[in-house]
Amino acid sequence: MLLPDPEILRLIAYLVGFFAFVGLNAAYLVWLERKEAGHIQRRIGPKEVGPFGLLQPLADALKLMSKQVFIPQGADRVLYLVGPVLVMTPAFMSFVTIPYAENLGARNLNVGLLAIFAFASINVLGLLLGAWGSRNKYAIISAARVVSQNVAYEIPMLLVVVSLVMVTGSLNLHEIVTTQAGGFWNWNILRLSASPLMPVAFVIFFICMLAETNRAPFDMAEAESELIAGAFTEYGGMGFGVFFMGEYANMVVGSSVLTILFLGGWGCPLGLWPGVHWFLIKLYAVIFTVIWIRWTFPRTTFYGLLNLSWKVLIPLALANLILTSALLKVL
């Protein structure tokens, strides 16, 4: 009897693991967000369904799955249904390239960093097609703003990434983590010998990550105080649920990339006992901060959002790139 190819079995195992990881994060990051928001705003979060409300995500999922899928009259049926899929699929594909530990990752790609940004560029297309296909003017206005936002914030983010690639000499995420081994003083966020603006580059990347994942105060895709529910106005049930899962999956991907590029990936802060546990600690610390910011700062105006990118972040990212280039050339 022919035995299955071990490589195929490994890929199937990773595929099942990614589905479970994305699903659990989407479910329980919602619970964490509601709990964290409750404590920040001096109120309680979910507590009735299960101990400490831990079964609330399951109840929410059952509610969404039981709702009828309703397509608005006059909508483009194909685009309406494809929109949520185009938001969720690229986020799921990005997990393939992320190394969680020395030997824990589906694929060790030499261009893993480039692959993640290629996948991420499809996300905004899903929002645009979903809004256009739903034939709702508020949704279309929101989608147009999201496209402008993504274009504006991809520029400073990529400028920061280019400077990091120059420092590390690789697009391989595994190698980028390896160059930061030995302790927190070797992490790129503190690599002042490469550029004195590295902590500033970290802040720029973090802000751009918030904007690229449509998190407050840059959540122009939703903007419920201005445009009903933004690009999701005509979506209900699992259509809305998939958009929601895509947002949290993108948040995990963005936080993972931030952890790899600046915080040493799976490395221990003191250089001892590196492993996946350190990666997860750093990852969820970043996610906790992302949620904290959402419930602390009000949504910015659209013009303020664009001015922040074009007038502040892009000049700072360019200055960091030029300074990094000069130091590498001289030293």
PyMOL commands that set and color helices and strands:
alter all, ss='L'
color gray80, all
select helices_A, chain A and resi 6-40+51-53+56-66+77-97+112-134+137-168+173-178+184-186+188-190+198-212+224-227+230-232+237-262+276-294+302-330
alter helices_A, ss='H'
color red, helices_A
deselect
rebuild
show_as cartoon
